[in-house]
Amino acid sequence: MTFFFFLVQLRKPLVEKQRRERINSSIEQLKSLLGPEFLKQQPDSKLEKADILEMSVCFLTQLELPAHTEKTTLVKHY
Amino acid sequence: MTFFFFLVQLRKPLVEKQRRERINSSIEQLKSLLGPEFLKQQPDSKLEKADILEMSVCFLTQLELPAHTEKTTLVKHY
């Protein structure tokens, strides 16, 4: 049991690294999807992570979401 | 100049806290926008931050973005 606990502790930084990589990769993808239009509207923006996420929220709130989500598969297929 | 540098250093944790709060608030909003539909498709999902962001990317890639972004204002008005 102690050895198992040791292994779990050893894996923690790796799992955390993978989690951060998934988050950063998604934010980069959101940036490439919405960034060009955003920069047209705010050319001087530095486009930080927080900006990218706020602009994604803005974009999604302006859509009629229920109508779209019915036609859309939100689950990523690995 | 040294006192100014000291003030900048003093403000850093506050600025970082605000940055994290903006990021977390946006992820929570994305969750409330897309989460219900996602949970219909994957009821057992824990919906971690990375899941929410990946599902946002999935959703946006399935839209015809140029057509939508033309009609949409991406800039948040404070």
Backbone of each chain as nested JSON, in Angstrom:
{
  "chains": [
    {"id": "A", "residues": [
      {"number": 1, "name": "MET", "atoms": {"N": [0.831, -1.214, 0.0], "CA": [0.0, 0.0, 0.0], "C": [0.868, 1.268, 0.0]}},
      {"number": 2, "name": "THR", "atoms": {"N": [1.944, 1.209, 0.776], "CA": [2.849, 2.359, 0.844], "C": [3.526, 2.595, -0.505]}},
      {"number": 3, "name": "PHE", "atoms": {"N": [3.891, 1.453, -1.149], "CA": [4.549, 1.568, -2.451], "C": [3.575, 2.14, -3.476]}},
      {"number": 4, "name": "PHE", "atoms": {"N": [2.294, 1.692, -3.39], "CA": [1.272, 2.214, -4.301], "C": [1.107, 3.724, -4.094]}},
      {"number": 5, "name": "PHE", "atoms": {"N": [1.065, 4.138, -2.815], "CA": [0.938, 5.552, -2.48], "C": [2.13, 6.339, -3.03]}},
      {"number": 6, "name": "PHE", "atoms": {"N": [3.308, 5.733, -2.909], "CA": [4.524, 6.357, -3.43], "C": [4.417, 6.562, -4.942]}},
      {"number": 7, "name": "LEU", "atoms": {"N": [3.901, 5.516, -5.632], "CA": [3.755, 5.62, -7.096], "C": [2.769, 6.721, -7.475]}},
      {"number": 8, "name": "VAL", "atoms": {"N": [1.663, 6.803, -6.724], "CA": [0.647, 7.833, -6.995], "C": [1.272, 9.218, -6.83]}},
      {"number": 9, "name": "GLN", "atoms": {"N": [2.023, 9.397, -5.751], "CA": [2.685, 10.689, -5.493], "C": [3.682, 11.039, -6.594]}},
      {"number": 10, "name": "LEU", "atoms": {"N": [4.355, 9.986, -7.085], "CA": [5.361, 10.173, -8.124], "C": [4.71, 10.627, -9.424]}},
      {"number": 11, "name": "ARG", "atoms": {"N": [3.5, 10.118, -9.668], "CA": [2.811, 10.435, -10.939], "C": [2.152, 11.815, -10.917]}},
      {"number": 12, "name": "LYS", "atoms": {"N": [1.933, 12.355, -9.727], "CA": [1.159, 13.603, -9.611], "C": [1.665, 14.744, -10.484]}},
      {"number": 13, "name": "PRO", "atoms": {"N": [2.98, 15.045, -10.466], "CA": [3.44, 16.162, -11.31], "C": [3.196, 15.912, -12.796]}},
      {"number": 14, "name": "LEU", "atoms": {"N": [3.29, 14.631, -13.206], "CA": [3.072, 14.277, -14.61], "C": [1.61, 14.515, -14.994]}},
      {"number": 15, "name": "VAL", "atoms": {"N": [0.704, 14.069, -14.114], "CA": [-0.733, 14.25, -14.367], "C": [-1.063, 15.74, -14.424]}},
      {"number": 16, "name": "GLU", "atoms": {"N": [-0.499, 16.501, -13.507], "CA": [-0.717, 17.953, -13.469], "C": [-0.175, 18.617, -14.735]}},
      {"number": 17, "name": "LYS", "atoms": {"N": [0.989, 18.144, -15.209], "CA": [1.586, 18.673, -16.437], "C": [0.656, 18.396, -17.629]}},
      {"number": 18, "name": "GLN", "atoms": {"N": [0.121, 17.172, -17.684], "CA": [-0.778, 16.816, -18.8], "C": [-2.043, 17.662, -18.761]}},
      {"number": 19, "name": "ARG", "atoms": {"N": [-2.54, 17.91, -17.527], "CA": [-3.746, 18.72, -17.354], "C": [-3.491, 20.151, -17.863]}},
      {"number": 20, "name": "ARG", "atoms": {"N": [-2.36, 20.702, -17.483], "CA": [-2.013, 22.067, -17.935], "C": [-1.833, 22.116, -19.443]}},
      {"number": 21, "name": "GLU", "atoms": {"N": [-1.236, 21.053, -20.0], "CA": [-1.032, 21.01, -21.454], "C": [-2.372, 20.974, -22.19]}},
      {"number": 22, "name": "ARG", "atoms": {"N": [-3.336, 20.19, -21.647], "CA": [-4.68, 20.136, -22.275], "C": [-5.317, 21.518, -22.231]}},
      {"number": 23, "name": "ILE", "atoms": {"N": [-5.212, 22.188, -21.079], "CA": [-5.814, 23.519, -20.918], "C": [-5.159, 24.513, -21.876]}},
      {"number": 24, "name": "ASN", "atoms": {"N": [-3.822, 24.536, -21.898], "CA": [-3.119, 25.505, -22.754], "C": [-3.361, 25.233, -24.233]}},
      {"number": 25, "name": "SER", "atoms": {"N": [-3.414, 23.954, -24.605], "CA": [-3.667, 23.611, -26.005], "C": [-5.06, 24.096, -26.431]}},
      {"number": 26, "name": "SER", "atoms": {"N": [-6.049, 23.918, -25.554], "CA": [-7.413, 24.368, -25.891], "C": [-7.461, 25.892, -26.012]}},
      {"number": 27, "name": "ILE", "atoms": {"N": [-6.771, 26.595, -25.115], "CA": [-6.783, 28.058, -25.176], "C": [-6.114, 28.522, -26.477]}},
      {"number": 28, "name": "GLU", "atoms": {"N": [-5.039, 27.841, -26.886], "CA": [-4.391, 28.177, -28.161], "C": [-5.346, 27.964, -29.34]}},
      {"number": 29, "name": "GLN", "atoms": {"N": [-6.119, 26.872, -29.264], "CA": [-7.076, 26.591, -30.349], "C": [-8.189, 27.635, -30.38]}},
      {"number": 30, "name": "LEU", "atoms": {"N": [-8.659, 28.029, -29.192], "CA": [-9.69, 29.083, -29.136], "C": [-9.125, 30.368, -29.73]}},
      {"number": 31, "name": "LYS", "atoms": {"N": [-7.855, 30.635, -29.439], "CA": [-7.204, 31.842, -29.974], "C": [-7.161, 31.802, -31.5]}},
      {"number": 32, "name": "SER", "atoms": {"N": [-6.815, 30.642, -32.057], "CA": [-6.713, 30.591, -33.518], "C": [-8.098, 30.615, -34.157]}},
      {"number": 33, "name": "LEU", "atoms": {"N": [-9.117, 30.162, -33.407], "CA": [-10.478, 30.191, -33.96], "C": [-11.083, 31.596, -33.919]}},
      {"number": 34, "name": "LEU", "atoms": {"N": [-10.925, 32.275, -32.778], "CA": [-11.604, 33.568, -32.601], "C": [-10.647, 34.758, -32.65]}},
      {"number": 35, "name": "GLY", "atoms": {"N": [-9.357, 34.49, -32.489], "CA": [-8.37, 35.567, -32.392], "C": [-8.367, 36.549, -33.546]}},
      {"number": 36, "name": "PRO", "atoms": {"N": [-8.347, 36.063, -34.809], "CA": [-8.255, 37.015, -35.925], "C": [-9.376, 38.053, -35.919]}},
      {"number": 37, "name": "GLU", "atoms": {"N": [-10.601, 37.593, -35.653], "CA": [-11.731, 38.535, -35.642], "C": [-11.62, 39.51, -34.472]}},
      {"number": 38, "name": "PHE", "atoms": {"N": [-11.171, 38.978, -33.317], "CA": [-11.0, 39.805, -32.129], "C": [-9.959, 40.898, -32.381]}},
      {"number": 39, "name": "LEU", "atoms": {"N": [-8.863, 40.515, -33.031], "CA": [-7.787, 41.493, -33.293], "C": [-8.22, 42.56, -34.292]}},
      {"number": 40, "name": "LYS", "atoms": {"N": [-9.176, 42.187, -35.189], "CA": [-9.745, 43.2, -36.084], "C": [-10.451, 44.267, -35.256]}},
      {"number": 41, "name": "GLN", "atoms": {"N": [-11.168, 43.799, -34.185], "CA": [-11.954, 44.723, -33.367], "C": [-11.109, 45.449, -32.329]}},
      {"number": 42, "name": "GLN", "atoms": {"N": [-10.058, 44.795, -31.838], "CA": [-9.154, 45.417, -30.843], "C": [-7.712, 45.148, -31.248]}},
      {"number": 43, "name": "PRO", "atoms": {"N": [-7.207, 45.878, -32.257], "CA": [-5.891, 45.547, -32.826], "C": [-4.731, 45.641, -31.841]}},
      {"number": 44, "name": "ASP", "atoms": {"N": [-4.893, 46.433, -30.773], "CA": [-3.777, 46.612, -29.845], "C": [-3.773, 45.602, -28.696]}},
      {"number": 45, "name": "SER", "atoms": {"N": [-4.745, 44.692, -28.703], "CA": [-4.842, 43.754, -27.592], "C": [-3.668, 42.767, -27.589]}},
      {"number": 46, "name": "LYS", "atoms": {"N": [-3.189, 42.417, -26.373], "CA": [-2.096, 41.458, -26.252], "C": [-2.6, 40.018, -26.362]}},
      {"number": 47, "name": "LEU", "atoms": {"N": [-3.911, 39.867, -26.274], "CA": [-4.56, 38.548, -26.29], "C": [-3.96, 37.591, -25.261]}},
      {"number": 48, "name": "GLU", "atoms": {"N": [-4.154, 37.934, -24.013], "CA": [-3.767, 37.035, -22.934], "C": [-4.788, 35.905, -22.825]}},
      {"number": 49, "name": "LYS", "atoms": {"N": [-4.447, 34.89, -22.046], "CA": [-5.367, 33.755, -21.857], "C": [-6.743, 34.24, -21.415]}},
      {"number": 50, "name": "ALA", "atoms": {"N": [-6.745, 35.169, -20.437], "CA": [-8.023, 35.661, -19.907], "C": [-8.827, 36.355, -21.0]}},
      {"number": 51, "name": "ASP", "atoms": {"N": [-8.161, 37.116, -21.882], "CA": [-8.859, 37.783, -22.994], "C": [-9.5, 36.749, -23.919]}},
      {"number": 52, "name": "ILE", "atoms": {"N": [-8.725, 35.713, -24.251], "CA": [-9.214, 34.679, -25.177], "C": [-10.455, 33.999, -24.603]}},
      {"number": 53, "name": "LEU", "atoms": {"N": [-10.403, 33.693, -23.299], "CA": [-11.54, 33.006, -22.68], "C": [-12.748, 33.93, -22.588]}},
      {"number": 54, "name": "GLU", "atoms": {"N": [-12.523, 35.199, -22.259], "CA": [-13.648, 36.141, -22.174], "C": [-14.293, 36.339, -23.54]}},
      {"number": 55, "name": "MET", "atoms": {"N": [-13.465, 36.36, -24.573], "CA": [-14.024, 36.559, -25.906], "C": [-14.775, 35.299, -26.348]}},
      {"number": 56, "name": "SER", "atoms": {"N": [-14.342, 34.118, -25.899], "CA": [-15.087, 32.888, -26.211], "C": [-16.454, 32.914, -25.54]}},
      {"number": 57, "name": "VAL", "atoms": {"N": [-16.48, 33.368, -24.284], "CA": [-17.754, 33.476, -23.568], "C": [-18.677, 34.458, -24.294]}},
      {"number": 58, "name": "CYS", "atoms": {"N": [-18.125, 35.626, -24.669], "CA": [-18.91, 36.634, -25.395], "C": [-19.505, 36.043, -26.657]}},
      {"number": 59, "name": "PHE", "atoms": {"N": [-18.673, 35.334, -27.401], "CA": [-19.129, 34.759, -28.669], "C": [-20.248, 33.754, -28.431]}},
      {"number": 60, "name": "LEU", "atoms": {"N": [-20.055, 32.873, -27.453], "CA": [-21.057, 31.826, -27.216], "C": [-22.353, 32.39, -26.643]}},
      {"number": 61, "name": "THR", "atoms": {"N": [-22.256, 33.434, -25.83], "CA": [-23.492, 34.004, -25.271], "C": [-24.311, 34.702, -26.359]}},
      {"number": 62, "name": "GLN", "atoms": {"N": [-23.631, 35.134, -27.44], "CA": [-24.356, 35.818, -28.508], "C": [-24.982, 34.852, -29.515]}},
      {"number": 63, "name": "LEU", "atoms": {"N": [-24.646, 33.57, -29.382], "CA": [-25.268, 32.575, -30.26], "C": [-26.571, 32.101, -29.623]}},
      {"number": 64, "name": "GLU", "atoms": {"N": [-27.466, 31.583, -30.478], "CA": [-28.65, 30.933, -29.899], "C": [-28.236, 29.505, -29.592]}},
      {"number": 65, "name": "LEU", "atoms": {"N": [-27.677, 29.306, -28.396], "CA": [-27.019, 28.034, -28.104], "C": [-27.875, 26.767, -28.203]}},
      {"number": 66, "name": "PRO", "atoms": {"N": [-29.101, 26.764, -27.635], "CA": [-29.838, 25.498, -27.696], "C": [-30.017, 25.001, -29.125]}},
      {"number": 67, "name": "ALA", "atoms": {"N": [-30.285, 25.944, -30.047], "CA": [-30.48, 25.566, -31.443], "C": [-29.199, 24.947, -32.02]}},
      {"number": 68, "name": "HIS", "atoms": {"N": [-28.03, 25.495, -31.589], "CA": [-26.775, 24.979, -32.118], "C": [-26.352, 23.669, -31.469]}},
      {"number": 69, "name": "THR", "atoms": {"N": [-26.497, 23.589, -30.151], "CA": [-25.98, 22.412, -29.464], "C": [-26.731, 21.153, -29.865]}},
      {"number": 70, "name": "GLU", "atoms": {"N": [-28.016, 21.301, -30.269], "CA": [-28.762, 20.124, -30.713], "C": [-28.1, 19.471, -31.921]}},
      {"number": 71, "name": "LYS", "atoms": {"N": [-27.496, 20.316, -32.765], "CA": [-26.911, 19.785, -34.005], "C": [-25.439, 19.427, -33.825]}},
      {"number": 72, "name": "THR", "atoms": {"N": [-24.906, 19.692, -32.652], "CA": [-23.461, 19.62, -32.488], "C": [-23.066, 18.545, -31.484]}},
      {"number": 73, "name": "THR", "atoms": {"N": [-21.988, 17.852, -31.798], "CA": [-21.449, 16.881, -30.859], "C": [-20.357, 17.563, -30.05]}},
      {"number": 74, "name": "LEU", "atoms": {"N": [-20.565, 17.633, -28.739], "CA": [-19.601, 18.351, -27.898], "C": [-18.512, 17.432, -27.353]}},
      {"number": 75, "name": "VAL", "atoms": {"N": [-18.718, 16.133, -27.501], "CA": [-17.781, 15.194, -26.905], "C": [-16.617, 14.954, -27.857]}},
      {"number": 76, "name": "LYS", "atoms": {"N": [-15.429, 15.095, -27.313], "CA": [-14.234, 14.859, -28.126], "C": [-14.012, 13.348, -28.216]}},
      {"number": 77, "name": "HIS", "atoms": {"N": [-13.772, 12.883, -29.415], "CA": [-13.536, 11.449, -29.584], "C": [-12.039, 11.185, -29.613]}},
      {"number": 78, "name": "TYR", "atoms": {"N": [-11.56, 10.464, -28.616], "CA": [-10.114, 10.215, -28.507], "C": [-9.711, 8.974, -29.312]}}
    ]},
    {"id": "B", "residues": [
      {"number": 1, "name": "MET", "atoms": {"N": [13.015, 55.319, -7.904], "CA": [12.959, 54.182, -8.842], "C": [12.862, 52.856, -8.081]}},
      {"number": 2, "name": "THR", "atoms": {"N": [13.645, 52.77, -6.976], "CA": [13.621, 51.555, -6.168], "C": [12.26, 51.379, -5.51]}},
      {"number": 3, "name": "PHE", "atoms": {"N": [11.694, 52.518, -5.04], "CA": [10.387, 52.448, -4.395], "C": [9.325, 52.045, -5.411]}},
      {"number": 4, "name": "PHE", "atoms": {"N": [9.443, 52.553, -6.654], "CA": [8.51, 52.187, -7.715], "C": [8.6, 50.684, -7.992]}},
      {"number": 5, "name": "PHE", "atoms": {"N": [9.841, 50.18, -8.068], "CA": [10.066, 48.749, -8.294], "C": [9.442, 47.934, -7.168]}},
      {"number": 6, "name": "PHE", "atoms": {"N": [9.609, 48.428, -5.935], "CA": [9.031, 47.766, -4.764], "C": [7.512, 47.703, -4.886]}},
      {"number": 7, "name": "LEU", "atoms": {"N": [6.912, 48.816, -5.322], "CA": [5.444, 48.853, -5.48], "C": [4.98, 47.867, -6.549]}},
      {"number": 8, "name": "VAL", "atoms": {"N": [5.735, 47.81, -7.651], "CA": [5.389, 46.874, -8.734], "C": [5.442, 45.439, -8.207]}},
      {"number": 9, "name": "GLN", "atoms": {"N": [6.502, 45.116, -7.461], "CA": [6.651, 43.769, -6.898], "C": [5.511, 43.459, -5.927]}},
      {"number": 10, "name": "LEU", "atoms": {"N": [5.112, 44.484, -5.189], "CA": [4.056, 44.317, -4.195], "C": [2.718, 44.019, -4.871]}},
      {"number": 11, "name": "ARG", "atoms": {"N": [2.516, 44.612, -6.043], "CA": [1.235, 44.463, -6.755], "C": [1.142, 43.142, -7.519]}},
      {"number": 12, "name": "LYS", "atoms": {"N": [2.297, 42.519, -7.768], "CA": [2.312, 41.328, -8.626], "C": [1.334, 40.232, -8.201]}},
      {"number": 13, "name": "PRO", "atoms": {"N": [1.334, 39.841, -6.915], "CA": [0.406, 38.771, -6.526], "C": [-1.055, 39.163, -6.74]}},
      {"number": 14, "name": "LEU", "atoms": {"N": [-1.369, 40.451, -6.558], "CA": [-2.736, 40.935, -6.749], "C": [-3.137, 40.836, -8.219]}},
      {"number": 15, "name": "VAL", "atoms": {"N": [-2.222, 41.284, -9.098], "CA": [-2.485, 41.228, -10.542], "C": [-2.657, 39.776, -10.973]}},
      {"number": 16, "name": "GLU", "atoms": {"N": [-1.809, 38.89, -10.461], "CA": [-1.883, 37.467, -10.794], "C": [-3.202, 36.869, -10.295]}},
      {"number": 17, "name": "LYS", "atoms": {"N": [-3.633, 37.288, -9.101], "CA": [-4.906, 36.806, -8.537], "C": [-6.068, 37.238, -9.439]}},
      {"number": 18, "name": "GLN", "atoms": {"N": [-6.042, 38.507, -9.891], "CA": [-7.114, 39.013, -10.758], "C": [-7.132, 38.267, -12.088]}},
      {"number": 19, "name": "ARG", "atoms": {"N": [-5.924, 37.974, -12.599], "CA": [-5.802, 37.247, -13.867], "C": [-6.432, 35.845, -13.718]}},
      {"number": 20, "name": "ARG", "atoms": {"N": [-6.098, 35.169, -12.632], "CA": [-6.648, 33.829, -12.387], "C": [-8.164, 33.883, -12.213]}},
      {"number": 21, "name": "GLU", "atoms": {"N": [-8.639, 34.928, -11.53], "CA": [-10.085, 35.069, -11.319], "C": [-10.816, 35.263, -12.642]}},
      {"number": 22, "name": "ARG", "atoms": {"N": [-10.215, 36.065, -13.547], "CA": [-10.835, 36.267, -14.873], "C": [-10.894, 34.941, -15.626]}},
      {"number": 23, "name": "ILE", "atoms": {"N": [-9.784, 34.186, -15.567], "CA": [-9.73, 32.895, -16.271], "C": [-10.771, 31.938, -15.695]}},
      {"number": 24, "name": "ASN", "atoms": {"N": [-10.792, 31.813, -14.374], "CA": [-11.718, 30.867, -13.75], "C": [-13.171, 31.259, -13.959]}},
      {"number": 25, "name": "SER", "atoms": {"N": [-13.442, 32.564, -13.917], "CA": [-14.81, 33.029, -14.135], "C": [-15.272, 32.689, -15.555]}},
      {"number": 26, "name": "SER", "atoms": {"N": [-14.379, 32.871, -16.539], "CA": [-14.748, 32.55, -17.926], "C": [-14.986, 31.055, -18.095]}},
      {"number": 27, "name": "ILE", "atoms": {"N": [-14.146, 30.24, -17.462], "CA": [-14.322, 28.781, -17.591], "C": [-15.66, 28.366, -16.959]}},
      {"number": 28, "name": "GLU", "atoms": {"N": [-16.016, 28.987, -15.836], "CA": [-17.305, 28.694, -15.201], "C": [-18.47, 29.076, -16.124]}},
      {"number": 29, "name": "GLN", "atoms": {"N": [-18.303, 30.222, -16.817], "CA": [-19.361, 30.654, -17.75], "C": [-19.461, 29.713, -18.942]}},
      {"number": 30, "name": "LEU", "atoms": {"N": [-18.319, 29.258, -19.44], "CA": [-18.34, 28.287, -20.546], "C": [-19.028, 27.002, -20.086]}},
      {"number": 31, "name": "LYS", "atoms": {"N": [-18.76, 26.622, -18.845], "CA": [-19.388, 25.414, -18.288], "C": [-20.899, 25.56, -18.243]}},
      {"number": 32, "name": "SER", "atoms": {"N": [-21.373, 26.728, -17.798], "CA": [-22.828, 26.902, -17.686], "C": [-23.467, 27.024, -19.069]}},
      {"number": 33, "name": "LEU", "atoms": {"N": [-22.683, 27.486, -20.064], "CA": [-23.219, 27.604, -21.417], "C": [-23.288, 26.248, -22.127]}},
      {"number": 34, "name": "LEU", "atoms": {"N": [-22.2, 25.477, -22.012], "CA": [-22.119, 24.233, -22.794], "C": [-22.26, 22.972, -21.931]}},
      {"number": 35, "name": "GLY", "atoms": {"N": [-22.086, 23.123, -20.622], "CA": [-22.074, 21.969, -19.718], "C": [-23.299, 21.083, -19.78]}},
      {"number": 36, "name": "PRO", "atoms": {"N": [-24.522, 21.659, -19.747], "CA": [-25.701, 20.795, -19.718], "C": [-25.77, 19.842, -20.909]}},
      {"number": 37, "name": "GLU", "atoms": {"N": [-25.465, 20.36, -22.097], "CA": [-25.515, 19.513, -23.298], "C": [-24.417, 18.455, -23.253]}},
      {"number": 38, "name": "PHE", "atoms": {"N": [-23.233, 18.864, -22.762], "CA": [-22.11, 17.929, -22.653], "C": [-22.455, 16.79, -21.696]}},
      {"number": 39, "name": "LEU", "atoms": {"N": [-23.075, 17.131, -20.575], "CA": [-23.405, 16.102, -19.581], "C": [-24.475, 15.14, -20.087]}},
      {"number": 40, "name": "LYS", "atoms": {"N": [-25.334, 15.643, -21.019], "CA": [-26.306, 14.732, -21.653], "C": [-25.565, 13.668, -22.444]}},
      {"number": 41, "name": "GLN", "atoms": {"N": [-24.462, 14.116, -23.106], "CA": [-23.717, 13.204, -23.971], "C": [-22.725, 12.344, -23.181]}},
      {"number": 42, "name": "GLN", "atoms": {"N": [-22.202, 12.88, -22.081], "CA": [-21.258, 12.13, -21.228], "C": [-21.654, 12.323, -19.765]}},
      {"number": 43, "name": "PRO", "atoms": {"N": [-22.702, 11.604, -19.325], "CA": [-23.233, 11.88, -17.979], "C": [-22.247, 11.61, -16.849]}},
      {"number": 44, "name": "ASP", "atoms": {"N": [-21.251, 10.764, -17.082], "CA": [-20.333, 10.421, -15.993], "C": [-19.123, 11.35, -15.912]}},
      {"number": 45, "name": "SER", "atoms": {"N": [-19.064, 12.335, -16.799], "CA": [-17.883, 13.2, -16.825], "C": [-17.821, 14.089, -15.584]}},
      {"number": 46, "name": "LYS", "atoms": {"N": [-16.586, 14.29, -15.092], "CA": [-16.395, 15.162, -13.927], "C": [-16.401, 16.638, -14.323]}},
      {"number": 47, "name": "LEU", "atoms": {"N": [-16.283, 16.884, -15.627], "CA": [-16.21, 18.249, -16.166], "C": [-15.116, 19.09, -15.509]}},
      {"number": 48, "name": "GLU", "atoms": {"N": [-13.906, 18.657, -15.718], "CA": [-12.764, 19.454, -15.257], "C": [-12.58, 20.641, -16.187]}},
      {"number": 49, "name": "LYS", "atoms": {"N": [-11.722, 21.573, -15.778], "CA": [-11.452, 22.758, -16.607], "C": [-11.034, 22.348, -18.02]}},
      {"number": 50, "name": "ALA", "atoms": {"N": [-10.136, 21.353, -18.103], "CA": [-9.638, 20.925, -19.418], "C": [-10.783, 20.375, -20.275]}},
      {"number": 51, "name": "ASP", "atoms": {"N": [-11.715, 19.636, -19.654], "CA": [-12.875, 19.109, -20.4], "C": [-13.719, 20.249, -20.958]}},
      {"number": 52, "name": "ILE", "atoms": {"N": [-13.971, 21.246, -20.106], "CA": [-14.813, 22.379, -20.513], "C": [-14.186, 23.103, -21.696]}},
      {"number": 53, "name": "LEU", "atoms": {"N": [-12.87, 23.312, -21.634], "CA": [-12.19, 24.029, -22.72], "C": [-12.164, 23.194, -23.994]}},
      {"number": 54, "name": "GLU", "atoms": {"N": [-11.935, 21.884, -23.857], "CA": [-11.922, 21.031, -25.056], "C": [-13.293, 20.997, -25.709]}},
      {"number": 55, "name": "MET", "atoms": {"N": [-14.328, 20.983, -24.874], "CA": [-15.673, 20.941, -25.453], "C": [-16.012, 22.284, -26.104]}},
      {"number": 56, "name": "SER", "atoms": {"N": [-15.481, 23.379, -25.584], "CA": [-15.696, 24.685, -26.229], "C": [-15.026, 24.714, -27.596]}},
      {"number": 57, "name": "VAL", "atoms": {"N": [-13.802, 24.169, -27.658], "CA": [-13.095, 24.103, -28.948], "C": [-13.891, 23.249, -29.935]}},
      {"number": 58, "name": "CYS", "atoms": {"N": [-14.355, 22.07, -29.468], "CA": [-15.161, 21.179, -30.325], "C": [-16.367, 21.915, -30.872]}},
      {"number": 59, "name": "PHE", "atoms": {"N": [-17.049, 22.601, -29.993], "CA": [-18.269, 23.31, -30.397], "C": [-17.95, 24.371, -31.451]}},
      {"number": 60, "name": "LEU", "atoms": {"N": [-16.915, 25.164, -31.191], "CA": [-16.587, 26.259, -32.111], "C": [-16.053, 25.746, -33.452]}},
      {"number": 61, "name": "THR", "atoms": {"N": [-15.316, 24.627, -33.424], "CA": [-14.802, 24.11, -34.704], "C": [-15.926, 23.57, -35.567]}},
      {"number": 62, "name": "GLN", "atoms": {"N": [-17.042, 23.166, -34.922], "CA": [-18.165, 22.632, -35.699], "C": [-19.082, 23.716, -36.253]}},
      {"number": 63, "name": "LEU", "atoms": {"N": [-18.855, 24.948, -35.832], "CA": [-19.646, 26.059, -36.375], "C": [-18.984, 26.585, -37.635]}},
      {"number": 64, "name": "GLU", "atoms": {"N": [-19.766, 27.239, -38.466], "CA": [-19.134, 27.919, -39.604], "C": [-18.695, 29.289, -39.1]}},
      {"number": 65, "name": "LEU", "atoms": {"N": [-17.496, 29.34, -38.512], "CA": [-17.095, 30.537, -37.767], "C": [-17.083, 31.863, -38.535]}},
      {"number": 66, "name": "PRO", "atoms": {"N": [-16.518, 31.915, -39.745], "CA": [-16.476, 33.233, -40.39], "C": [-17.864, 33.843, -40.541]}},
      {"number": 67, "name": "ALA", "atoms": {"N": [-18.849, 33.002, -40.88], "CA": [-20.213, 33.494, -41.047], "C": [-20.753, 34.039, -39.735]}},
      {"number": 68, "name": "HIS", "atoms": {"N": [-20.39, 33.367, -38.611], "CA": [-20.894, 33.814, -37.312], "C": [-20.161, 35.046, -36.794]}},
      {"number": 69, "name": "THR", "atoms": {"N": [-18.845, 35.032, -36.949], "CA": [-18.074, 36.109, -36.334], "C": [-18.374, 37.451, -36.989]}},
      {"number": 70, "name": "GLU", "atoms": {"N": [-18.758, 37.412, -38.278], "CA": [-19.113, 38.674, -38.936], "C": [-20.28, 39.362, -38.231]}},
      {"number": 71, "name": "LYS", "atoms": {"N": [-21.208, 38.526, -37.712], "CA": [-22.402, 39.105, -37.098], "C": [-22.211, 39.358, -35.609]}},
      {"number": 72, "name": "THR", "atoms": {"N": [-21.063, 38.949, -35.079], "CA": [-20.914, 38.922, -33.632], "C": [-19.833, 39.889, -33.167]}},
      {"number": 73, "name": "THR", "atoms": {"N": [-20.111, 40.533, -32.048], "CA": [-19.101, 41.396, -31.438], "C": [-18.349, 40.582, -30.405]}},
      {"number": 74, "name": "LEU", "atoms": {"N": [-17.055, 40.434, -30.593], "CA": [-16.27, 39.602, -29.678], "C": [-15.684, 40.4, -28.522]}},
      {"number": 75, "name": "VAL", "atoms": {"N": [-15.727, 41.708, -28.649], "CA": [-15.099, 42.538, -27.629], "C": [-16.056, 42.74, -26.466]}},
      {"number": 76, "name": "LYS", "atoms": {"N": [-15.56, 42.443, -25.271], "CA": [-16.375, 42.648, -24.077], "C": [-16.387, 44.134, -23.74]}},
      {"number": 77, "name": "HIS", "atoms": {"N": [-17.561, 44.647, -23.488], "CA": [-17.637, 46.057, -23.126], "C": [-17.714, 46.196, -21.615]}},
      {"number": 78, "name": "TYR", "atoms": {"N": [-16.7, 46.801, -21.05], "CA": [-16.62, 46.926, -19.589], "C": [-17.359, 48.17, -19.096]}}
    ]}
  ]
}
